[in-house]
């Protein structure tokens, strides 16, 4: 019985150390926005040499293709999208807001991903934005082949 108790205590201590070390790997934030989150300087608005209509359409398709993402609303007039992304393990919901704007000859995609609960997201909001940009890139390349 004492041996079992000791194993449990050591196990809990090990889990606590692992949890604390994991927490230090990611910044203690729960919102990431392209070009506005100093903790992720690599996450910037994505620029495409295409019309805003084409990029908005590709973004809608990308949102609909991503696993565990659901489209909540979209406004073609303002080219804004609201989606929800669920985490794999605990099914936490992150709100993802996307806006496609016109800047000269380019369409610019700006994204804000925010966790609904918690003070830290373990990097999930950054992963959401990277996944969306990857899916938009794929959609844009696929539509290039069908032009």
Secondary structure, 3 states (H helix, E strand, C coil): CHHHHHHHHHHHHHHHHHHHHHHHHCCCCCEEECCCCHHHCCCCCEEECCCHHHHHHHHHHHHHHCCCEEEEEEECCCCEEEEEEECCCCCCEEEEEEEEEEECCEEEEEEEEEECCCCCCCCHHHHHHHHHHHHHHHHHHHHHCCC
